[in-house]
Structure formats: structure tokens, C-alpha cells
């Protein structure tokens, strides 16, 4: 299986650093796509589980992870997922905007998120415009693979709406805007 670079995998080093800083753990990757992040996480965790509701994509991820005994992919949505054991880390890389924000954050309650926010305010549009050159340069330098054959969805909530919902549901959550039109949300359950 090939390894590609895109706006999602640009955040993999950050996520790997966070998981590496945890004691051995159980990690859930919601909307795991082709399993590239799970493959990278496997050496750092006791168990890695990917959720992928798209059949063809889940099959590709399972093939990628077949050689890793403590990694698995489940073909189901986060809303339908009922784990036998709790997770130490839950990751949403550009998948949270495929779900109802409030329901997903309420269910997760301990998560690490890289997500997409919709541009709604003039400030959002200005910041996105200022990021075009560095984003295009990063994409060119890394040889971005734009279409990796996974379902995509346009973001629905603005960063302000995501911040407001997170403040209500996840007190103390830290949210910051990232490059590649992403945001980073990190929260540790008290």
C-alpha cells in the first residue's frame, strides 16, 4: 500500500507526538480512511481501532493493517460504535464535520481532534486567504495526493460555532486554527 501526503497527513506528526507521550494506550481513529495513521500509531499503542463506515475504504484500511495484530478496522460509524473497553485517545482527523457536532463531542468526551471548519465570518475568509500561499507551497513541496479515494464532506460549522459547542461540552478544551484549512481541538477528561 502506498503512503501519501495530503492536508490530513500533514497533522500525523503532531498526533503521533501526543500518542507517544501517553503511557501505552488504546487509541480510536474515527473515520480512519485508508488506515495510514493507524499504521503509524500501532507501534505507539497497545491497541489501535479505526472506524470507517465506507465499505471500500474500510477494506483498504484492513488490508493495510493485516500485518499488525493489535490494529483493527471496524466498518461502522462513530454514532453506532459501542466499544467493549474505553479508549485513552480518540482522534478525529477531518471526520468530525461528517457528523453532528454536539452528538459526536458528547459521545467522545475525551478526544483529540483535527477538523475542518467552515468559513463564515469576514475574519475566517481573510485568514484562509492569507494561508493560500503557504498551503499551496506545502502541498507542492510534499507532493500532495489530493484524491485518496475516501468519502469527503464540506464543513458545516464555523470555527466560532465549534469553539462555542466545545466550551459547553468540553470545559477547558484548547482549540486553535491550523494550516490546510484545519483546526486543532485537544481536551483531556478531568
VENGI-V560382 format. One record per helix or strand of 3 or more residues. SS is the DSSP state (@ for helix, = for strand). FROM is the first residue (numbers start at 0). LEN is the number of residues. If there is no record, write none. Layout:
# VENGI-V560382
ss:from:len
SS:FROM:LEN
SS:FROM:LEN
This chain:
# VENGI-V560382
ss:from:len
@:8:12
=:25:5
@:35:9
=:46:5
@:54:11
=:70:4
=:88:5
@:95:3
@:100:8
=:110:6
@:121:21
@:158:11
=:173:4
=:181:6
